């Protein structure tokens, strides 16, 4: 990849990590379902503006309504509600670390759905390390961070929603990334908005800070990163783009500790180490390079 590609992934990962901090702020005035509805709705509006201005020809493409509806629910509406709901009981940094389990959850879902993807020993090892990291996070000393282990599991559940979305997206065929994101956000908003109104009602008086925060969350931390990453994915591949999962938890942890004065515990550190080792094994490239280096090293061969 080019240096600019790495920069895009770094910025996008930081943006996704920052979304946990904004959820923390928004929960002071809005419920989790309302946060999801507003975030998805604002992102959809931003994507429609872009689509109509730059890619109007894309509207003529066939739209797989059923798949895009499911993608809107599982990629956007549901996890965007589950994560702030979990953050009512856990810190933003813990939520960010839990969210890093998305590649591991994707592997589990692929195994369950029997998608035909080859799963070797490295990926299974990654699954084990990821599960161990999640266990450490859940079993960590909750009173130090104010995080309820039960709601850590809710945050982990959001990663399985993302994993289902990834498998749904595989069947979109020739639908362009921009069209897919725009329509899925639209369908996701159509799903979550009535639920939010029914359960949480119409938001009352909203402060200017909340309006600014939800606007940044919807446009700057959802619409723009997803559009850019999907465009990048067409050139560098999904595996390379998935590296944002390495950046987002670090960003969320740093923002939580330095801006929200959240406690950094031993369980956080150990948990994130296991999660990162799991990601390395699931990704496979670094492990493969180290393995090849071992067998091409004459000293290593001499010891065998």
N, C-alpha and C positions, 0 to 999 in steps of 0.2 A: 504493500500500500504506500501511497505518497504521504509525505509529511502533513499535507493539508487534510488527508483522510483521517490520520491519527488525531489531528486537532479537532476535527468535527466530532469524532467519537468521544474525545475528552470533554468537550463543551457540552455535548448532549448528555453524557453521564453525569456531569455536574448539575445540569438542569433537572434531570430526573431525581437526583439526590436532594436538590433544593425544594422539590415539590412536597417532601415530607415536612419540611420546616413551615411551608405555607399552610399545609393542612393544620399544623399545630396552631397557627394564628387564627385561621378561619373557624376552628371549632369553638372559639370564644363567642361567636354570634350565630353560626350556622350549624345545622345538623349534618351528619355524614351523607345522607341521601341528597340533601340540597346541594352540598358541595359537589357531589358527583354530577348532578343534573346541570348545575351552572358551568362546571368545568367542561363537560362534554358539549353542552350547547354552545358555549363561547368558542370552543375549539372548532366545532362544526361550522359556525359562521365564518371564522377565519379561513378555513379550508375552502368554503364555497366562494369566498371573495377571490382567493388565489385561482381556483379552478375556472371560474367564469372569466377572469382577466387574462390568464396565461394558457390554459389548456381546455378551451371551450370545445375543441374537437373531441376531447375525451368523453363528453356526454353521449356521444353516439355509440360508444362501446356497449356491448351487452353487459347488463348488471345482474349478477346472480343474487337476487333479492334475499333468498332464504339464508344463504351463506353469509352475506354481508350483514344481515340482521343479527345472526348468531355472533359474528365477529364484533359487532358493535356492543353486544351485551357482555361478552366474555373478555374482550380486549380493553374496553373502556368503562362502560356503565357499572358493571359488577365490581371489578377490583378498585375502581375509583371511589366506590362506596365502602367496600370492606376495609381498605387501608385507613381512612379517617375514622371509621368506626372503631378499629383496633386502637388507633392513636388516642382515643378517649381514655384508654386504660394502660397504654404503653408509651414510651418515649419515641420521638421521631427517629432517633438514631437506631433503636432496636428494630423499629419498623423497616428502616432502610436495610439493615443487615438481613432481616428475614426475607425481604424482597429479593435479595441476591440469590436466593434458592431457585429462582425461575428456571435456569437451565436444568437443574436437577429435577424439578417438577416436570419439565418438558420430557425428560428422559423417562420418568415414571409413566407419564401419560402415553408416550410412544409405545412402551412395553405393554401397557394395558390394552391399547387400541390395535396392537399388532400392525403397525404401519409399514413393516418391511425394512425399517432402518436397522442396520447392523449394530449390535451392541456388544462391544468387546470387553475384555477384562478391565481396561483403563476406565471406560465409562461406568462400569459397575463399581469400581473402586471410588470413582467420583461420587456416585450415588451414596455409597457408604459414608464417605467423609461429609457430604452435605447433610445427611440424616443425623450424623453425630453432632455437627454444628448446630442444627436446629434443636437437638436434644439439650445441648449445653445452654442455648439461649432460653429454652423453656424452663429448664431446671435451675437457672441462675437465681441468685439471691434477689428476689423481686423488690424487697423494701429498699434496697440501695438505689434503684432507679425509679421506683414507683411504677414498675411494669408488672402487670398481671400475666403470669405464664399462659393462662387460658387464652388471652387475647393475642399473645404471640402466635398461637396456632391460627387465629383468625387472619393475621397478616400472612402467614404461610399459605392459608387457603387461597388468598388472592393470587399467589404464584401459580397455583393449579388452574386458576381461571385464565391467566396468561398462556399457560401451556396448552389448554384446550383451544384458545384462539389461534395459536401458531399452527395447530393441526388443521383447523378450519380454513386458515388462509392458504394452505397448500392446494386447496381445490378451486381456487379462483381463476385458474387458467390465464387467459390473456387480458384480464382486467388490469389496467395500469395501477400503480401504487397510489397515485394521487386520487383517482376515482374511488378506489377501494377504501382509502382512509376517509374521504369526504362522506361517502354514503354510509359507511359503518358508524361514523360519529353521529350522523343524522339519525340512523335507526337506533343507535344506543341512547340518544337523547329522547327519542319518542318512547322508548321503553322505560327509562328511569324517571323522567319528569312527572308522569302521573303518579307513580309510586311515591315520589318525594312529596308531592302535594297532598296525597291521601294520608301519609304517615306523619309528616312533619308540618304540613300546612304551608301557607304563604309566609315567607320570611317577614319579620317586622321591620323596624327601623334598622337600616344597615349603615354603618359608618363609612366615610370615604376611604379609610384604610382597608376595610374589608372589600369594598368595590375594586380598589386598585389591586389588592392581593388576588382576588378571584379572576380578574382580567389577566394579570400576569400568569397565573396558573393555567388558564385556558389557552391563551395565545402563545406566550413565551415558553411555557414549560410543557405544553402538550401539542398544539397544532404545529408549531415550527419544528421542534425536534423530530416528531414523527414523520413529517413531510421530508425533512432533510435526510433522515436515516433511511427511509424507504427508497429515496432516490439513490443514495449511496449504495444501498444493498444490491441494486440492479447492476452495479459495476464491480463491487468488491466481494459480494456474497454475504449470505446471512450469518455465517460463522464469524466473519470479521466484525460485522456490525454488532453481534452479540457481546462483544467485548465491553459494551457500555455497562454490562452487569458487574464488571470489575470496578468501575469508577463510581457508580451511583451510591453504593453503601459507604464508601470512604467519604464522599461528599456529604451524605446524610449524617454520618457520625461526626464529622468536623463541624457542621452547622449546628447540630444538636448540642455539642459540648461547648463550643465557643460562643454561640449566639443565644442559646436557650439555657445555658448553664446546667445541662443534663449531666448526670453522673456517668463516669466511664468506669465500668467494673471489670474485674478479672473475667467474669463470664462473657462480657461483651467481647473482650480481646480474644479469648480462646475460641469463642463461637465464630467470630469473623475469620480467624485463621483456618479453622476447619472448613468453613464455607468456601474460602478462597482456594484451599487445596483441592476441594471437591470440584470447583469450577475449572481449575487447571487440568484435572483428570478428565472431566467431561469434554472440555475443549480439545484436549489430546495433543495439541501441537508441541507444546513445550516438553511434555513427557516423551513424545516420540523423538524429538531432537536429542534429548538427553540419552535415550536408549540407543539411538544410532551412533551418538558420540562415543558411548561406552564400547560398542562393538567395532568401531573403526579405530579405536585407540590401541596401539600395539601393546602397551603395558597392560591394558585390561584383558586383551586376548591371552597374554602370557600367563595371567593368573588363573585362567579358566582350566 
